[in-house]
Amino acid sequence: MNYWLMKSEPEAYSIADLQQQSQTIWDGVRNYQARNFLRLMQEGDLAFFYHSNTDFPGIAGLMRVVKKDIADPTQFEPKSQYYDPKSTSESPRWQTVVVEFVESFSNPILLSILKEKFNAEELILVKQGNRLSVMPVPEAVALKILVMKNS
């Protein structure tokens, strides 16, 4: 099993939205490096749900990958902000996954705390200027984060 961190602005889609819906397709990723990480995901992998672009950014919960290698449907929708005219159903450029809710953290693990506990080599998220919306989390770091959620 691998661990990941996936960002969403809570106004657009939050851990509470995922909890209510149980599952969702993680669409709209339009960064090639983030897309490549999505392509590496396997069913059963765990991902930290990170609330970004908010007053107190941080890890708000946990989700599990339940389907992989899905063509992001928004790339084919001309009215979507994520439309990609160069992408075709025969050769889609953007893949994604379906995730399911696992748990919401009673106290989010704030970015400020993550920066105190981890350096940029351990957790890409804390790297200055990092804008990736999907990134791997090494197992040792993931296990420490899982312990932190209970503190």
C-alpha contacts under 8 A as a table, 3 or more apart, distances in Angstrom:
res1	aa1	res2	aa2	distance
1	M	42	Q	7.67
1	M	44	G	6.58
1	M	45	D	5.12
1	M	46	L	7.46
2	N	41	M	7.54
2	N	42	Q	7.70
2	N	45	D	5.04
2	N	46	L	6.53
2	N	136	P	7.84
2	N	137	V	7.80
2	N	138	P	7.80
2	N	139	E	7.02
3	Y	45	D	5.93
3	Y	46	L	5.02
3	Y	47	A	5.52
3	Y	48	F	7.72
3	Y	136	P	6.09
3	Y	137	V	5.21
3	Y	138	P	6.64
3	Y	139	E	6.41
3	Y	142	A	6.60
4	W	45	D	7.70
4	W	46	L	6.35
4	W	47	A	4.37
4	W	48	F	6.15
4	W	134	V	7.10
4	W	135	M	5.64
4	W	136	P	4.33
4	W	137	V	4.96
5	L	47	A	5.14
5	L	48	F	4.59
5	L	49	F	6.24
5	L	50	Y	6.71
5	L	133	S	7.86
5	L	134	V	5.77
5	L	135	M	5.38
5	L	136	P	6.23
5	L	137	V	6.49
6	M	47	A	6.51
6	M	48	F	6.17
6	M	49	F	5.43
6	M	50	Y	5.87
6	M	133	S	5.62
6	M	134	V	4.55
6	M	135	M	6.67
7	K	49	F	6.20
7	K	50	Y	4.60
7	K	51	H	5.89
7	K	52	S	6.00
7	K	133	S	4.89
7	K	134	V	6.47
8	S	12	A	7.01
8	S	13	Y	6.14
8	S	14	S	6.77
8	S	49	F	7.53
8	S	50	Y	6.26
8	S	51	H	5.36
8	S	52	S	5.72
8	S	133	S	7.42
9	E	12	A	5.35
9	E	13	Y	6.15
9	E	14	S	6.84
9	E	51	H	5.41
9	E	52	S	4.87
9	E	53	N	5.75
9	E	54	T	7.07
10	P	13	Y	5.02
10	P	14	S	4.24
10	P	15	I	7.52
10	P	51	H	5.63
10	P	52	S	7.07
10	P	54	T	7.50
11	E	14	S	6.83
13	Y	17	D	6.11
13	Y	18	L	7.65
14	S	17	D	5.09
14	S	18	L	6.50
14	S	51	H	7.01
15	I	18	L	5.02
15	I	19	Q	6.10
15	I	49	F	6.72
15	I	60	A	6.54
15	I	61	G	6.47
15	I	101	F	7.90
15	I	104	S	6.66
16	A	19	Q	4.95
16	A	20	Q	6.16
16	A	104	S	7.66
17	D	20	Q	5.15
17	D	21	Q	6.19
18	L	21	Q	5.08
18	L	22	S	5.50
18	L	23	Q	6.20
18	L	24	T	6.79
18	L	100	E	7.29
18	L	101	F	5.89
19	Q	22	S	5.09
19	Q	23	Q	7.80
19	Q	101	F	5.48
19	Q	103	E	7.74
19	Q	104	S	7.79
21	Q	24	T	7.08
22	S	100	E	5.54
22	S	101	F	5.32
23	Q	98	V	6.82
23	Q	99	V	5.53
23	Q	100	E	4.15
23	Q	101	F	6.25
24	T	98	V	5.52
24	T	99	V	5.63
24	T	100	E	6.59
25	I	96	T	7.31
25	I	97	V	5.92
25	I	98	V	4.26
25	I	99	V	6.39
26	W	29	V	7.73
26	W	96	T	6.13
26	W	97	V	5.85
26	W	98	V	6.02
26	W	99	V	7.06
27	D	72	D	5.72
27	D	73	P	7.52
27	D	74	T	6.90
27	D	96	T	6.41
27	D	97	V	7.96
28	G	72	D	7.24
28	G	74	T	6.62
28	G	75	Q	7.92
28	G	82	Y	5.67
29	V	34	A	7.05
29	V	35	R	6.55
29	V	94	W	7.66
29	V	96	T	7.89
29	V	133	S	7.43
30	R	34	A	7.64
30	R	35	R	7.01
30	R	82	Y	7.36
30	R	94	W	7.42
31	N	34	A	5.34
31	N	35	R	6.01
31	N	132	L	7.59
32	Y	35	R	4.89
32	Y	36	N	6.06
33	Q	36	N	5.06
33	Q	37	F	6.42
33	Q	132	L	7.75
34	A	37	F	5.09
34	A	38	L	6.35
34	A	132	L	6.19
34	A	133	S	6.31
34	A	134	V	4.95
34	A	135	M	6.54
35	R	38	L	4.98
35	R	39	R	6.31
35	R	94	W	6.63
35	R	95	Q	6.57
35	R	96	T	7.18
35	R	134	V	7.73
36	N	39	R	4.98
36	N	40	L	6.53
37	F	40	L	5.11
37	F	41	M	6.69
37	F	134	V	6.66
37	F	135	M	6.40
37	F	136	P	7.19
38	L	41	M	5.39
38	L	95	Q	6.94
38	L	96	T	5.62
38	L	97	V	6.78
38	L	134	V	7.22
39	R	68	K	7.49
39	R	69	D	6.29
39	R	95	Q	6.55
39	R	96	T	6.88
41	M	45	D	6.69
41	M	65	V	7.45
41	M	68	K	6.64
41	M	97	V	7.78
42	Q	45	D	5.66
42	Q	65	V	6.78
42	Q	67	K	7.75
42	Q	68	K	6.23
43	E	64	R	7.72
43	E	65	V	5.04
43	E	66	V	4.96
43	E	67	K	5.76
43	E	68	K	6.32
44	G	64	R	5.93
44	G	65	V	5.37
44	G	66	V	6.18
45	D	64	R	5.74
45	D	65	V	5.38
46	L	62	L	6.98
46	L	63	M	5.79
46	L	64	R	4.51
46	L	65	V	6.34
47	A	62	L	5.80
47	A	63	M	5.23
47	A	64	R	5.99
47	A	65	V	7.45
48	F	59	I	6.31
48	F	60	A	7.55
48	F	61	G	5.90
48	F	62	L	4.65
48	F	63	M	6.34
49	F	59	I	5.67
49	F	60	A	5.70
49	F	61	G	5.09
49	F	62	L	5.50
49	F	63	M	6.68
50	Y	57	P	7.31
50	Y	58	G	5.44
50	Y	59	I	4.20
50	Y	60	A	5.68
50	Y	61	G	7.29
51	H	54	T	7.04
51	H	57	P	5.39
51	H	58	G	5.48
51	H	59	I	6.21
51	H	60	A	6.37
52	S	57	P	5.01
52	S	58	G	6.87
53	N	57	P	6.49
54	T	57	P	5.42
56	F	110	L	6.49
56	F	111	L	7.56
57	P	110	L	5.78
57	P	111	L	5.73
58	G	108	P	5.88
58	G	109	I	5.22
58	G	110	L	3.97
58	G	111	L	4.88
59	I	105	F	7.92
59	I	108	P	5.34
59	I	109	I	5.01
59	I	110	L	6.39
59	I	111	L	7.67
60	A	104	S	6.04
60	A	105	F	5.46
60	A	107	N	7.44
60	A	108	P	4.63
60	A	109	I	6.78
61	G	102	V	7.64
61	G	103	E	5.52
61	G	104	S	4.13
61	G	105	F	4.89
61	G	108	P	7.33
62	L	101	F	6.72
62	L	102	V	5.37
62	L	103	E	5.22
62	L	104	S	6.38
62	L	105	F	7.77
63	M	99	V	6.18
63	M	100	E	5.43
63	M	101	F	4.66
63	M	102	V	4.76
63	M	103	E	6.87
64	R	99	V	5.30
64	R	100	E	5.25
64	R	101	F	6.61
64	R	102	V	6.50
65	V	68	K	7.18
65	V	97	V	6.66
65	V	98	V	5.93
65	V	99	V	4.42
65	V	100	E	6.50
66	V	97	V	7.48
66	V	98	V	5.65
66	V	99	V	5.46
66	V	100	E	6.57
67	K	70	I	7.40
67	K	97	V	5.51
67	K	98	V	4.97
67	K	99	V	7.11
68	K	96	T	6.67
68	K	97	V	4.59
68	K	98	V	6.63
69	D	95	Q	5.87
69	D	96	T	6.00
69	D	97	V	6.21
70	I	95	Q	5.30
70	I	96	T	5.18
70	I	97	V	5.78
70	I	98	V	7.90
71	A	92	P	6.28
71	A	93	R	7.94
71	A	94	W	6.02
71	A	95	Q	4.45
71	A	96	T	6.18
72	D	75	Q	6.04
72	D	94	W	5.66
72	D	95	Q	5.21
72	D	96	T	5.67
73	P	76	F	5.76
73	P	77	E	7.05
74	T	77	E	5.22
74	T	80	S	6.06
74	T	81	Q	7.98
74	T	82	Y	5.64
74	T	83	Y	5.80
75	Q	78	P	7.83
75	Q	80	S	7.55
75	Q	82	Y	5.58
75	Q	83	Y	4.15
75	Q	84	D	4.86
75	Q	85	P	7.56
75	Q	87	S	6.71
75	Q	92	P	7.98
75	Q	94	W	7.05
76	F	83	Y	5.75
76	F	84	D	6.56
76	F	85	P	7.35
76	F	87	S	7.06
76	F	88	T	7.15
76	F	89	S	7.68
77	E	80	S	5.33
77	E	82	Y	7.82
77	E	83	Y	5.50
78	P	83	Y	5.44
78	P	84	D	7.86
78	P	85	P	7.78
79	K	83	Y	7.03
80	S	83	Y	5.19
84	D	87	S	5.52
85	P	88	T	7.74
86	K	93	R	7.98
87	S	91	S	6.38
87	S	92	P	4.97
87	S	93	R	5.46
87	S	94	W	7.87
88	T	91	S	5.03
88	T	92	P	5.12
88	T	93	R	7.72
89	S	92	P	5.44
92	P	95	Q	7.29
105	F	108	P	5.63
105	F	149	K	6.50
106	S	149	K	7.98
107	N	149	K	7.08
108	P	149	K	7.40
109	I	113	I	6.64
109	I	114	L	7.09
109	I	148	M	7.54
109	I	149	K	6.65
110	L	113	I	5.34
110	L	114	L	6.42
111	L	114	L	4.93
111	L	115	K	6.10
111	L	126	V	7.52
112	S	115	K	5.19
112	S	116	E	6.48
113	I	116	E	5.06
113	I	117	K	6.36
114	L	117	K	5.17
114	L	118	F	5.88
114	L	126	V	7.08
115	K	118	F	5.50
115	K	119	N	6.63
115	K	126	V	5.63
116	E	119	N	7.88
118	F	122	E	5.92
118	F	123	L	6.22
118	F	126	V	7.39
119	N	122	E	5.39
119	N	123	L	6.22
119	N	126	V	6.57
119	N	127	K	7.52
120	A	123	L	5.17
120	A	124	I	5.15
120	A	125	L	7.09
120	A	126	V	5.39
120	A	127	K	4.73
121	E	124	I	6.47
122	E	137	V	7.96
122	E	138	P	7.21
122	E	141	V	6.84
123	L	126	V	6.06
123	L	127	K	7.60
123	L	137	V	6.33
123	L	138	P	7.54
123	L	141	V	7.26
124	I	127	K	5.46
124	I	130	N	7.30
124	I	135	M	7.24
124	I	136	P	7.91
124	I	137	V	7.78
125	L	130	N	6.22
125	L	132	L	7.94
125	L	135	M	7.79
126	V	130	N	7.25
127	K	130	N	5.51
132	L	135	M	6.68
137	V	141	V	6.53
137	V	142	A	6.07
138	P	141	V	5.37
138	P	142	A	6.14
139	E	142	A	4.93
139	E	143	L	6.09
140	A	143	L	5.30
140	A	144	K	6.43
141	V	144	K	5.10
141	V	145	I	6.24
142	A	145	I	5.04
142	A	146	L	6.19
143	L	146	L	5.05
143	L	147	V	6.39
144	K	147	V	5.12
144	K	148	M	6.20
145	I	148	M	4.86
145	I	149	K	6.36
146	L	149	K	5.41
146	L	150	N	7.32
147	V	150	N	5.72
147	V	151	S	7.01
148	M	151	S	5.17
